[in-house]
Amino acid sequence: GVTGTTGPSGSGLMEVFLSTDQSVGNNDFLGTGNSSASFVRSSIVIPENATIRSLTLNIRDHALIAGQTASAQIFISTNCGFTSVATGIIASVSGPNSSTTPNCCAKVIANYPVNSCTLLSVQVSTTGGAFSNGVSATILFNTV
């Protein structure tokens, strides 16, 4: 038969999941199933040019009292991990977070371009002690 017309382009959505079930210390970098004080050891590679659209952080059952915070910030490296740079894309959860007042998730919208072969990781920090049951972060991208 006759070939039909070409349909519209897709969204070019790309998702990155960084998560661990291990304890994560303050200012550690989150990887795919691991965390470390080292950006290089926890980084992943961006496969194609893209724009970061959002960062979502879930601290699970990590207890926070009122006034305590937990945050995640995306860091990148464009020179093979020799140095890393904070992007300013930060998702923060403010306490309280407990079984009676659950508040474990935060999302921030972004518009930050990254190039293919850029290394990326998420640094987590808290004023409430180590994340004993780990944390999860999801980054959404649109490819360009």
C-alpha positions in Angstrom: 0.0 0.0 0.0 0.8 3.7 0.0 3.0 5.1 2.8 1.1 7.5 5.0 2.2 10.9 6.1 4.7 11.4 8.9 3.1 11.9 12.3 4.0 14.7 14.7 7.3 14.4 16.7 7.1 12.9 20.2 7.8 14.8 23.3 11.4 13.8 23.6 10.9 13.1 27.3 13.8 11.5 29.1 13.7 10.4 32.8 16.6 9.8 35.1 16.0 7.9 38.4 18.6 8.2 41.2 17.9 6.1 44.3 19.3 4.0 47.0 18.1 1.9 49.9 21.3 2.5 51.8 22.0 5.2 54.4 22.8 8.5 52.7 25.0 11.0 54.6 24.6 14.8 54.6 26.1 16.3 51.4 26.4 12.9 49.7 25.8 12.5 46.0 23.1 10.1 44.9 23.7 7.6 42.1 21.9 4.6 40.6 21.6 2.4 43.7 24.5 4.0 45.5 25.6 7.2 47.3 29.0 8.6 48.0 30.7 11.8 49.1 32.3 11.7 45.6 30.5 13.3 42.7 32.5 11.2 40.2 31.6 7.9 41.9 27.9 8.7 41.8 27.5 10.4 38.5 25.7 9.3 35.4 26.2 10.4 31.8 23.7 12.4 29.8 23.2 10.5 26.5 22.1 13.5 24.3 21.6 17.2 24.4 18.6 18.0 26.6 17.0 20.5 28.9 16.4 19.7 32.5 12.7 20.4 33.2 12.3 19.3 36.8 13.8 17.7 39.9 11.6 15.7 42.3 13.0 14.6 45.7 11.4 12.0 48.1 13.0 11.5 51.5 10.7 8.6 52.3 10.3 8.1 56.1 13.2 10.4 57.1 11.9 12.2 60.1 12.1 16.0 60.2 10.8 18.2 62.9 9.4 21.7 62.3 12.2 23.9 61.0 14.4 21.1 59.7 14.9 20.7 55.9 16.1 18.1 53.4 17.2 19.2 50.0 18.6 17.9 46.7 20.6 19.9 44.2 21.6 18.8 40.7 25.4 19.0 40.0 27.0 18.6 36.6 30.5 18.2 35.1 31.4 19.1 31.6 35.1 18.1 32.0 34.9 14.4 32.7 34.3 14.9 36.4 37.5 16.8 37.2 35.3 19.5 38.6 31.6 19.7 39.3 29.3 22.7 39.3 26.0 23.3 41.2 23.2 24.1 38.9 21.0 25.9 41.4 18.2 23.4 40.7 17.2 22.6 44.3 14.1 20.7 45.6 13.6 21.1 49.4 11.3 19.4 51.9 10.6 21.4 55.1 9.6 19.6 58.3 7.7 18.3 59.9 7.8 14.8 58.2 6.5 12.0 60.4 3.9 9.2 60.4 1.3 11.6 61.7 2.3 14.5 59.5 3.7 13.0 56.3 5.6 15.5 54.1 8.3 13.7 52.2 8.3 15.0 48.7 9.2 18.2 46.8 9.4 19.2 43.2 11.0 22.1 41.5 10.6 23.2 37.8 13.7 24.0 35.8 14.8 25.2 32.4 18.5 24.2 32.3 20.3 23.0 29.1 22.9 20.2 29.3 24.9 18.6 26.5 25.6 15.0 25.6 28.4 13.5 27.6 27.8 15.8 30.6 28.1 14.0 33.9 25.3 14.5 36.4 24.5 13.7 40.0 22.3 14.9 42.8 23.7 16.1 46.1 21.4 15.6 49.1 21.6 17.6 52.4 19.6 17.8 55.5 19.6 19.5 58.9 17.9 16.3 60.3 20.7 13.7 60.2 21.6 11.0 57.7 18.8 9.5 55.5 18.9 6.0 57.1 16.6 4.4 54.5 18.0 6.2 51.5 16.3 8.7 49.3 15.0 8.9 45.7 15.3 11.7 43.1 13.8 11.9 39.6 15.0 14.3 36.9 12.9 15.0 33.8 14.5 16.2 30.6 13.3 17.2 27.2 15.7 16.2 24.4 16.7 18.9 21.9 
